[in-house]
Amino acid sequence: MKHRNHSGKGPSLKKILSAIFLVILAGIVTGGYLVYQRYESNPEQIVPFPYAFEKAADPIQLDAPILIAGDQMGHYMARFQAVLAEAISSNLDKPIRIQSIAKPGHGLHRTLHELKSLTQWPQILIYQGASEEFTETKFLPSEIAKIRKNFELYRDDRVETFLILAPWLSRLIYDPVNMVSLPEVPQPEETPEDVYLKRLETELLLFEQQLIQLVNLSKDRNTLLILTTTPLNLDEAPHRVCEFTKTTEIDTEIYSLRELLNENNPKEAFARSSQLIKQYSGNAELIFVHGQIAKRLGKLNEAVDSLLTSSAYDCEPWRATEIHNSIIRKVAKNQQVLLFDFAKLVNGDFGQNTTFFDELHPQNLYYDKGMQQLGLVIKKILKL
């Protein structure tokens, strides 16, 4: 019987094991390098915001128990702080002091940045803003998918708990994002329609998450936060109608509606516009005209609803919209935060009074009325 000789015919077991070991080692080294690279590429942050400031804000010393924060709308509201102080201090020997750090051009991300520099937080913080969230670029459009994925992870309660206990894990959990570096002073930018539409959904996501961070910071520092909605001038037409909603047919129909109004025939115009807004969705000008027709007929609830919807479909981000106010109301409700619905207060007189003196700001009498109402609420809270 002949025996086969295996020597020299194929790899030995030792060579096979060595090859397997090298493959495993290479995998470990490669995996370790990728993990290291991910760790080095990511900043350590619990909330995965896609921007970072070039420098810390200068320390802010407060000498008042009440602080107003926000953008151009908060800055304007602060002009009426004496009315607020008087309403709160009616039974006090000295009027209570109120301070403001609200600034034009400061989106909520910059408000948060400045609040973190406070040497001492106030007893009460009033936020009025949402009108300048598109002033500057806070993220790169190419990173939108990663930003949304990271926030989906963050909204998982288990992930958030891990990150609070060990913030360094954020370097491994979140997808690395090319961060936008924000200068000390905001650099206003034009927002073309295509850029606006691409950014819109992510901007709204960031605005909501920034509001929640504002709530959490306030709670951590035992500060009573009061969120306020932003009044919208409902008689101000949309500044830019989105191109994808425009057609020759719609333009012709809008012209016909305006002609009916000029002929003092609002009833026929209303019947026609009611059909058109169902037939053509998303055209801010058509929805606006329908709202103005409803106002002329005294159908004020329908007018307000349509005109608020028109603001949401405006393709130029020149002010806050009803979407921002809806987010503010939602966060206030979900986070159990005090809400001053300033927009609702002003809208209550729509069609019965001249509510605005320019495209952004309500008549002073509404600021006076609002500050008096807010003052009574604060006075009750402080038990003064």
C-alpha positions as a Markdown table, in Angstrom:
| # | Residue | x | y | z |
|---|---|---|---|---|
| 1 | Met | 0.0 | 0.0 | 0.0 |
| 2 | Lys | 1.4 | 3.4 | -1.0 |
| 3 | His | 1.5 | 6.4 | 1.3 |
| 4 | Arg | 1.0 | 9.9 | 0.0 |
| 5 | Asn | 3.7 | 12.5 | 0.8 |
| 6 | His | 2.1 | 15.9 | 1.9 |
| 7 | Ser | 5.4 | 17.7 | 2.4 |
| 8 | Gly | 5.8 | 20.7 | 0.0 |
| 9 | Lys | 2.3 | 20.3 | -1.3 |
| 10 | Gly | 0.3 | 23.3 | 0.1 |
| 11 | Pro | 0.7 | 25.7 | 3.1 |
| 12 | Ser | 1.4 | 24.2 | 6.5 |
| 13 | Leu | -1.0 | 24.7 | 9.4 |
| 14 | Lys | 1.5 | 27.1 | 11.0 |
| 15 | Lys | 1.4 | 29.3 | 7.9 |
| 16 | Ile | -2.4 | 29.3 | 7.8 |
| 17 | Leu | -2.6 | 30.3 | 11.4 |
| 18 | Ser | -0.1 | 33.1 | 10.9 |
| 19 | Ala | -2.1 | 34.5 | 8.0 |
| 20 | Ile | -5.3 | 34.4 | 10.0 |
| 21 | Phe | -3.5 | 36.2 | 12.9 |
| 22 | Leu | -2.2 | 38.9 | 10.6 |
| 23 | Val | -5.6 | 39.5 | 9.1 |
| 24 | Ile | -7.2 | 39.8 | 12.6 |
| 25 | Leu | -4.3 | 42.1 | 13.7 |
| 26 | Ala | -4.8 | 44.3 | 10.6 |
| 27 | Gly | -8.5 | 44.5 | 11.3 |
| 28 | Ile | -7.9 | 45.5 | 14.9 |
| 29 | Val | -5.3 | 48.1 | 13.9 |
| 30 | Thr | -7.6 | 49.5 | 11.2 |
| 31 | Gly | -10.6 | 49.5 | 13.5 |
| 32 | Gly | -8.6 | 51.1 | 16.2 |
| 33 | Tyr | -7.3 | 53.8 | 13.8 |
| 34 | Leu | -10.9 | 54.5 | 12.6 |
| 35 | Val | -12.1 | 54.8 | 16.2 |
| 36 | Tyr | -9.2 | 57.1 | 17.0 |
| 37 | Gln | -9.8 | 59.2 | 13.9 |
| 38 | Arg | -13.5 | 59.5 | 14.8 |
| 39 | Tyr | -12.6 | 60.5 | 18.4 |
| 40 | Glu | -10.2 | 63.2 | 17.2 |
| 41 | Ser | -12.6 | 64.5 | 14.6 |
| 42 | Asn | -15.4 | 65.1 | 17.0 |
| 43 | Pro | -15.7 | 67.8 | 19.6 |
| 44 | Glu | -16.9 | 66.8 | 23.1 |
| 45 | Gln | -20.5 | 68.1 | 23.4 |
| 46 | Ile | -23.7 | 66.6 | 24.8 |
| 47 | Val | -26.0 | 68.5 | 22.3 |
| 48 | Pro | -24.6 | 67.9 | 18.7 |
| 49 | Phe | -24.8 | 71.5 | 17.4 |
| 50 | Pro | -22.9 | 71.8 | 14.0 |
| 51 | Tyr | -21.2 | 75.1 | 14.9 |
| 52 | Ala | -18.7 | 76.4 | 17.3 |
| 53 | Phe | -17.7 | 80.0 | 18.3 |
| 54 | Glu | -14.2 | 81.2 | 17.6 |
| 55 | Lys | -14.0 | 82.6 | 21.2 |
| 56 | Ala | -15.9 | 82.6 | 24.4 |
| 57 | Ala | -18.2 | 85.6 | 25.0 |
| 58 | Asp | -16.9 | 88.2 | 27.4 |
| 59 | Pro | -18.2 | 87.8 | 31.0 |
| 60 | Ile | -21.4 | 89.6 | 31.7 |
| 61 | Gln | -22.1 | 91.1 | 35.1 |
| 62 | Leu | -25.8 | 91.4 | 36.0 |
| 63 | Asp | -27.1 | 94.0 | 38.4 |
| 64 | Ala | -30.8 | 93.2 | 37.9 |
| 65 | Pro | -33.0 | 90.2 | 39.0 |
| 66 | Ile | -34.8 | 90.2 | 35.6 |
| 67 | Leu | -33.1 | 89.8 | 32.2 |
| 68 | Ile | -34.5 | 90.2 | 28.7 |
| 69 | Ala | -32.7 | 88.2 | 26.0 |
| 70 | Gly | -33.2 | 87.6 | 22.3 |
| 71 | Asp | -32.7 | 89.3 | 18.9 |
| 72 | Gln | -34.0 | 92.5 | 17.4 |
| 73 | Met | -37.5 | 91.8 | 18.7 |
| 74 | Gly | -36.2 | 91.4 | 22.3 |
| 75 | His | -34.1 | 94.5 | 21.8 |
| 76 | Tyr | -37.2 | 96.5 | 20.9 |
| 77 | Met | -39.2 | 95.0 | 23.8 |
| 78 | Ala | -36.5 | 96.1 | 26.2 |
| 79 | Arg | -37.5 | 99.7 | 25.4 |
| 80 | Phe | -40.6 | 99.1 | 27.5 |
| 81 | Gln | -38.9 | 97.6 | 30.5 |
| 82 | Ala | -39.9 | 100.7 | 32.6 |
| 83 | Val | -43.6 | 99.7 | 32.0 |
| 84 | Leu | -42.8 | 96.1 | 33.1 |
| 85 | Ala | -40.8 | 97.3 | 36.2 |
| 86 | Glu | -43.7 | 99.6 | 37.2 |
| 87 | Ala | -46.2 | 96.8 | 36.9 |
| 88 | Ile | -44.1 | 94.5 | 39.1 |
| 89 | Ser | -43.1 | 97.2 | 41.7 |
| 90 | Ser | -46.4 | 98.8 | 42.5 |
| 91 | Asn | -46.1 | 97.9 | 46.2 |
| 92 | Leu | -42.3 | 98.3 | 46.5 |
| 93 | Asp | -40.4 | 101.4 | 47.7 |
| 94 | Lys | -38.0 | 101.2 | 44.7 |
| 95 | Pro | -38.8 | 99.9 | 41.2 |
| 96 | Ile | -37.4 | 96.5 | 40.4 |
| 97 | Arg | -34.4 | 96.5 | 38.1 |
| 98 | Ile | -34.5 | 95.0 | 34.6 |
| 99 | Gln | -31.6 | 94.4 | 32.3 |
| 100 | Ser | -31.3 | 93.4 | 28.6 |
| 101 | Ile | -28.7 | 91.5 | 26.5 |
| 102 | Ala | -31.0 | 91.3 | 23.5 |
| 103 | Lys | -29.2 | 92.4 | 20.3 |
| 104 | Pro | -30.2 | 92.8 | 16.7 |
| 105 | Gly | -28.7 | 90.1 | 14.5 |
| 106 | His | -28.4 | 87.6 | 17.3 |
| 107 | Gly | -30.2 | 84.3 | 16.6 |
| 108 | Leu | -30.9 | 82.0 | 19.5 |
| 109 | His | -27.5 | 80.3 | 19.1 |
| 110 | Arg | -25.8 | 83.6 | 19.9 |
| 111 | Thr | -28.2 | 84.3 | 22.8 |
| 112 | Leu | -27.3 | 81.0 | 24.3 |
| 113 | His | -23.6 | 81.7 | 23.8 |
| 114 | Glu | -23.9 | 85.0 | 25.7 |
| 115 | Leu | -26.0 | 83.5 | 28.5 |
| 116 | Lys | -23.3 | 81.0 | 29.2 |
| 117 | Ser | -21.0 | 83.9 | 30.0 |
| 118 | Leu | -23.2 | 85.3 | 32.7 |
| 119 | Thr | -21.3 | 85.4 | 36.0 |
| 120 | Gln | -24.7 | 85.1 | 37.8 |
| 121 | Trp | -28.0 | 84.2 | 36.3 |
| 122 | Pro | -31.1 | 86.3 | 37.0 |
| 123 | Gln | -34.2 | 85.2 | 38.9 |
| 124 | Ile | -36.3 | 85.6 | 35.8 |
| 125 | Leu | -35.3 | 85.4 | 32.2 |
| 126 | Ile | -37.6 | 86.6 | 29.4 |
| 127 | Tyr | -36.9 | 85.4 | 25.8 |
| 128 | Gln | -38.3 | 87.3 | 22.8 |
| 129 | Gly | -36.8 | 86.5 | 19.4 |
| 130 | Ala | -37.1 | 84.0 | 16.5 |
| 131 | Ser | -36.9 | 86.7 | 13.9 |
| 132 | Glu | -33.3 | 86.4 | 12.8 |
| 133 | Glu | -32.5 | 82.7 | 12.7 |
| 134 | Phe | -31.3 | 82.9 | 9.1 |
| 135 | Thr | -29.0 | 85.9 | 9.7 |
| 136 | Glu | -25.8 | 83.8 | 9.3 |
| 137 | Thr | -24.9 | 80.2 | 8.2 |
| 138 | Lys | -24.7 | 77.9 | 11.2 |
| 139 | Phe | -24.2 | 74.6 | 9.3 |
| 140 | Leu | -23.0 | 73.4 | 5.9 |
| 141 | Pro | -25.8 | 72.0 | 3.7 |
| 142 | Ser | -23.5 | 69.0 | 2.9 |
| 143 | Glu | -23.7 | 68.0 | 6.5 |
| 144 | Ile | -27.5 | 68.0 | 6.9 |
| 145 | Ala | -27.9 | 64.2 | 6.9 |
| 146 | Lys | -25.3 | 63.8 | 9.6 |
| 147 | Ile | -26.8 | 66.6 | 11.7 |
| 148 | Arg | -30.2 | 65.0 | 11.6 |
| 149 | Lys | -28.8 | 61.6 | 12.4 |
| 150 | Asn | -26.9 | 63.0 | 15.4 |
| 151 | Phe | -30.0 | 64.6 | 16.8 |
| 152 | Glu | -31.9 | 61.4 | 16.4 |
| 153 | Leu | -29.3 | 59.8 | 18.6 |
| 154 | Tyr | -29.3 | 62.7 | 21.1 |
| 155 | Arg | -33.1 | 62.4 | 21.4 |
| 156 | Asp | -32.7 | 58.8 | 22.7 |
| 157 | Asp | -33.0 | 59.1 | 26.5 |
| 158 | Arg | -30.5 | 56.4 | 27.0 |
| 159 | Val | -27.9 | 58.1 | 24.8 |
| 160 | Glu | -28.5 | 61.5 | 26.5 |
| 161 | Thr | -28.0 | 59.8 | 30.0 |
| 162 | Phe | -24.7 | 58.2 | 28.9 |
| 163 | Leu | -23.5 | 61.5 | 27.5 |
| 164 | Ile | -24.4 | 63.4 | 30.7 |
| 165 | Leu | -22.4 | 60.8 | 32.8 |
| 166 | Ala | -19.5 | 60.6 | 30.3 |
| 167 | Pro | -19.5 | 63.6 | 27.8 |
| 168 | Trp | -16.4 | 62.2 | 26.1 |
| 169 | Leu | -18.5 | 59.4 | 24.6 |
| 170 | Ser | -20.0 | 62.0 | 22.3 |
| 171 | Arg | -16.8 | 61.8 | 20.3 |
| 172 | Leu | -17.5 | 58.2 | 19.5 |
| 173 | Ile | -21.3 | 58.2 | 19.3 |
| 174 | Tyr | -21.9 | 61.2 | 17.0 |
| 175 | Asp | -21.0 | 61.2 | 13.3 |
| 176 | Pro | -18.2 | 63.7 | 12.7 |
| 177 | Val | -19.5 | 66.9 | 11.1 |
| 178 | Asn | -17.6 | 69.7 | 9.4 |
| 179 | Met | -18.3 | 72.4 | 11.9 |
| 180 | Val | -19.0 | 76.0 | 11.0 |
| 181 | Ser | -16.8 | 78.4 | 12.9 |
| 182 | Leu | -18.8 | 81.5 | 14.0 |
| 183 | Pro | -17.0 | 84.8 | 14.5 |
| 184 | Glu | -17.4 | 87.1 | 17.5 |
| 185 | Val | -19.7 | 89.5 | 15.5 |
| 186 | Pro | -22.4 | 88.0 | 13.3 |
| 187 | Gln | -21.8 | 88.5 | 9.5 |
| 188 | Pro | -25.3 | 88.9 | 7.9 |
| 189 | Glu | -25.7 | 87.0 | 4.6 |
| 190 | Glu | -28.2 | 87.0 | 1.8 |
| 191 | Thr | -30.3 | 83.8 | 1.7 |
| 192 | Pro | -31.3 | 82.9 | -1.9 |
| 193 | Glu | -34.5 | 80.9 | -2.3 |
| 194 | Asp | -32.7 | 77.6 | -3.1 |
| 195 | Val | -30.5 | 77.9 | 0.0 |
| 196 | Tyr | -33.4 | 78.9 | 2.2 |
| 197 | Leu | -35.4 | 75.8 | 1.1 |
| 198 | Lys | -32.4 | 73.5 | 1.6 |
| 199 | Arg | -31.7 | 74.9 | 5.1 |
| 200 | Leu | -35.3 | 75.4 | 6.4 |
| 201 | Glu | -36.1 | 72.0 | 7.9 |
| 202 | Thr | -32.7 | 71.8 | 9.7 |
| 203 | Glu | -32.9 | 75.4 | 10.9 |
| 204 | Leu | -36.2 | 74.7 | 12.5 |
| 205 | Leu | -34.7 | 71.5 | 14.1 |
| 206 | Leu | -31.9 | 73.6 | 15.5 |
| 207 | Phe | -34.2 | 76.3 | 16.8 |
| 208 | Glu | -36.3 | 73.8 | 18.7 |
| 209 | Gln | -33.2 | 72.1 | 20.2 |
| 210 | Gln | -31.8 | 75.5 | 21.1 |
| 211 | Leu | -35.0 | 76.4 | 22.9 |
| 212 | Ile | -34.8 | 73.1 | 24.9 |
| 213 | Gln | -31.2 | 73.9 | 25.8 |
| 214 | Leu | -32.4 | 77.3 | 27.0 |
| 215 | Val | -35.0 | 75.6 | 29.2 |
| 216 | Asn | -32.4 | 73.2 | 30.6 |
| 217 | Leu | -29.8 | 75.9 | 31.3 |
| 218 | Ser | -32.5 | 78.0 | 33.1 |
| 219 | Lys | -33.6 | 75.0 | 35.2 |
| 220 | Asp | -30.0 | 74.1 | 36.1 |
| 221 | Arg | -29.4 | 77.7 | 37.4 |
| 222 | Asn | -32.8 | 78.0 | 39.2 |
| 223 | Thr | -33.9 | 80.7 | 36.9 |
| 224 | Leu | -37.6 | 81.2 | 36.0 |
| 225 | Leu | -37.7 | 81.2 | 32.2 |
| 226 | Ile | -40.6 | 83.0 | 30.3 |
| 227 | Leu | -40.8 | 82.2 | 26.6 |
| 228 | Thr | -42.7 | 84.7 | 24.5 |
| 229 | Thr | -44.2 | 84.4 | 21.0 |
| 230 | Thr | -43.3 | 87.0 | 18.4 |
| 231 | Pro | -46.1 | 89.2 | 16.9 |
| 232 | Leu | -46.4 | 89.0 | 13.1 |
| 233 | Asn | -47.8 | 91.8 | 11.0 |
| 234 | Leu | -50.6 | 90.0 | 9.2 |
| 235 | Asp | -51.1 | 92.9 | 6.8 |
| 236 | Glu | -47.6 | 92.6 | 5.5 |
| 237 | Ala | -47.5 | 90.6 | 2.2 |
| 238 | Pro | -44.9 | 87.8 | 1.7 |
| 239 | His | -41.6 | 89.2 | 0.5 |
| 240 | Arg | -40.9 | 86.3 | -1.8 |
| 241 | Val | -43.2 | 83.7 | -3.3 |
| 242 | Cys | -41.4 | 80.3 | -3.8 |
| 243 | Glu | -40.7 | 79.7 | -7.4 |
| 244 | Phe | -41.9 | 76.1 | -7.3 |
| 245 | Thr | -45.4 | 77.3 | -6.3 |
| 246 | Lys | -45.8 | 79.9 | -9.1 |
| 247 | Thr | -47.5 | 79.3 | -12.4 |
| 248 | Thr | -49.0 | 81.6 | -15.0 |
| 249 | Glu | -52.5 | 80.3 | -14.1 |
| 250 | Ile | -52.0 | 81.2 | -10.4 |
| 251 | Asp | -50.8 | 84.7 | -11.3 |
| 252 | Thr | -53.8 | 85.2 | -13.5 |
| 253 | Glu | -56.2 | 84.0 | -10.8 |
| 254 | Ile | -54.6 | 86.3 | -8.2 |
| 255 | Tyr | -54.9 | 89.3 | -10.6 |
| 256 | Ser | -58.6 | 88.4 | -11.0 |
| 257 | Leu | -59.2 | 88.3 | -7.3 |
| 258 | Arg | -57.6 | 91.7 | -6.9 |
| 259 | Glu | -59.9 | 93.0 | -9.7 |
| 260 | Leu | -63.0 | 91.7 | -7.9 |
| 261 | Leu | -61.9 | 93.5 | -4.7 |
| 262 | Asn | -61.3 | 96.7 | -6.7 |
| 263 | Glu | -64.9 | 96.3 | -8.1 |
| 264 | Asn | -66.1 | 96.0 | -4.5 |
| 265 | Asn | -67.2 | 92.4 | -4.9 |
| 266 | Pro | -65.5 | 90.6 | -2.0 |
| 267 | Lys | -68.1 | 87.9 | -1.7 |
| 268 | Glu | -67.4 | 86.6 | -5.2 |
| 269 | Ala | -63.7 | 87.0 | -4.6 |
| 270 | Phe | -64.0 | 85.0 | -1.3 |
| 271 | Ala | -65.9 | 82.1 | -3.0 |
| 272 | Arg | -63.3 | 82.0 | -5.7 |
| 273 | Ser | -60.2 | 82.2 | -3.4 |
| 274 | Ser | -61.6 | 79.5 | -1.2 |
| 275 | Gln | -61.5 | 77.1 | -4.1 |
| 276 | Leu | -58.1 | 78.3 | -5.3 |
| 277 | Ile | -56.3 | 77.7 | -2.0 |
| 278 | Lys | -57.5 | 74.1 | -2.1 |
| 279 | Gln | -56.5 | 73.7 | -5.7 |
| 280 | Tyr | -53.1 | 75.4 | -5.4 |
| 281 | Ser | -51.2 | 74.7 | -2.2 |
| 282 | Gly | -48.2 | 76.5 | -0.9 |
| 283 | Asn | -48.4 | 79.8 | -2.8 |
| 284 | Ala | -47.8 | 82.5 | -0.2 |
| 285 | Glu | -49.3 | 85.3 | -2.2 |
| 286 | Leu | -52.6 | 83.4 | -3.0 |
| 287 | Ile | -53.0 | 82.5 | 0.7 |
| 288 | Phe | -52.3 | 86.1 | 1.7 |
| 289 | Val | -54.9 | 87.5 | -0.8 |
| 290 | His | -57.5 | 85.0 | 0.5 |
| 291 | Gly | -56.8 | 86.2 | 4.1 |
| 292 | Gln | -57.2 | 89.8 | 3.1 |
| 293 | Ile | -60.5 | 89.0 | 1.4 |
| 294 | Ala | -61.7 | 87.2 | 4.5 |
| 295 | Lys | -60.7 | 90.2 | 6.6 |
| 296 | Arg | -62.7 | 92.5 | 4.3 |
| 297 | Leu | -65.8 | 90.3 | 4.9 |
| 298 | Gly | -65.3 | 90.3 | 8.6 |
| 299 | Lys | -64.3 | 86.7 | 8.7 |
| 300 | Leu | -61.5 | 87.5 | 11.1 |
| 301 | Asn | -60.7 | 84.0 | 12.4 |
| 302 | Glu | -60.3 | 82.7 | 8.9 |
| 303 | Ala | -58.3 | 85.8 | 7.9 |
| 304 | Val | -55.9 | 85.3 | 10.8 |
| 305 | Asp | -55.4 | 81.6 | 10.0 |
| 306 | Ser | -54.8 | 82.3 | 6.3 |
| 307 | Leu | -52.4 | 85.2 | 6.9 |
| 308 | Leu | -50.4 | 83.2 | 9.5 |
| 309 | Thr | -50.2 | 80.3 | 7.0 |
| 310 | Ser | -49.0 | 82.8 | 4.4 |
| 311 | Ser | -46.1 | 83.8 | 6.6 |
| 312 | Ala | -45.0 | 80.2 | 6.9 |
| 313 | Tyr | -44.8 | 79.9 | 3.1 |
| 314 | Asp | -42.9 | 83.1 | 2.6 |
| 315 | Cys | -39.6 | 82.1 | 0.9 |
| 316 | Glu | -37.6 | 85.1 | 2.3 |
| 317 | Pro | -36.7 | 84.7 | 6.0 |
| 318 | Trp | -37.0 | 88.4 | 7.0 |
| 319 | Arg | -39.0 | 87.8 | 10.2 |
| 320 | Ala | -40.3 | 85.1 | 12.5 |
| 321 | Thr | -43.2 | 83.0 | 11.2 |
| 322 | Glu | -46.0 | 81.1 | 12.6 |
| 323 | Ile | -43.8 | 78.0 | 12.5 |
| 324 | His | -41.4 | 79.6 | 15.0 |
| 325 | Asn | -44.3 | 80.5 | 17.3 |
| 326 | Ser | -45.7 | 77.0 | 17.1 |
| 327 | Ile | -42.3 | 75.6 | 18.1 |
| 328 | Ile | -42.2 | 78.1 | 21.0 |
| 329 | Arg | -45.6 | 77.1 | 22.2 |
| 330 | Lys | -44.8 | 73.4 | 21.8 |
| 331 | Val | -41.5 | 73.7 | 23.8 |
| 332 | Ala | -43.2 | 75.7 | 26.5 |
| 333 | Lys | -46.0 | 73.1 | 26.9 |
| 334 | Asn | -43.7 | 70.0 | 26.7 |
| 335 | Gln | -41.1 | 71.5 | 29.1 |
| 336 | Gln | -43.7 | 73.0 | 31.4 |
| 337 | Val | -42.3 | 76.5 | 31.0 |
| 338 | Leu | -44.2 | 79.8 | 31.4 |
| 339 | Leu | -45.5 | 81.2 | 28.1 |
| 340 | Phe | -46.4 | 84.8 | 27.3 |
| 341 | Asp | -48.3 | 84.5 | 24.0 |
| 342 | Phe | -47.6 | 88.1 | 22.8 |
| 343 | Ala | -48.6 | 87.2 | 19.3 |
| 344 | Lys | -52.0 | 86.1 | 20.4 |
| 345 | Leu | -52.5 | 89.3 | 22.4 |
| 346 | Val | -51.8 | 91.4 | 19.3 |
| 347 | Asn | -53.8 | 89.2 | 16.9 |
| 348 | Gly | -56.8 | 89.6 | 19.2 |
| 349 | Asp | -57.3 | 93.1 | 17.8 |
| 350 | Phe | -56.6 | 92.2 | 14.2 |
| 351 | Gly | -59.3 | 93.8 | 11.9 |
| 352 | Gln | -60.5 | 96.0 | 14.7 |
| 353 | Asn | -57.5 | 98.2 | 15.3 |
| 354 | Thr | -54.2 | 99.2 | 13.6 |
| 355 | Thr | -52.0 | 96.7 | 15.3 |
| 356 | Phe | -48.6 | 97.5 | 13.8 |
| 357 | Phe | -46.8 | 100.8 | 13.0 |
| 358 | Asp | -44.2 | 99.1 | 10.7 |
| 359 | Glu | -43.6 | 95.7 | 9.1 |
| 360 | Leu | -42.1 | 94.2 | 12.3 |
| 361 | His | -43.2 | 96.0 | 15.4 |
| 362 | Pro | -46.7 | 96.3 | 17.0 |
| 363 | Gln | -48.1 | 99.7 | 18.1 |
| 364 | Asn | -46.6 | 100.8 | 21.4 |
| 365 | Leu | -49.9 | 100.4 | 23.1 |
| 366 | Tyr | -49.5 | 96.6 | 22.7 |
| 367 | Tyr | -46.1 | 96.6 | 24.2 |
| 368 | Asp | -47.5 | 98.7 | 27.1 |
| 369 | Lys | -50.4 | 96.3 | 27.5 |
| 370 | Gly | -48.2 | 93.2 | 27.2 |
| 371 | Met | -45.7 | 94.5 | 29.7 |
| 372 | Gln | -48.5 | 95.3 | 32.2 |
| 373 | Gln | -49.9 | 91.8 | 31.8 |
| 374 | Leu | -46.5 | 90.1 | 32.1 |
| 375 | Gly | -45.7 | 92.3 | 35.1 |
| 376 | Leu | -48.8 | 91.1 | 37.0 |
| 377 | Val | -47.8 | 87.5 | 36.3 |
| 378 | Ile | -44.2 | 88.1 | 37.5 |
| 379 | Lys | -45.5 | 90.0 | 40.6 |
| 380 | Lys | -47.7 | 87.0 | 41.5 |
| 381 | Ile | -44.8 | 84.6 | 41.0 |
| 382 | Leu | -42.5 | 86.7 | 43.2 |
| 383 | Lys | -45.2 | 87.2 | 45.7 |
| 384 | Leu | -44.7 | 91.0 | 45.8 |
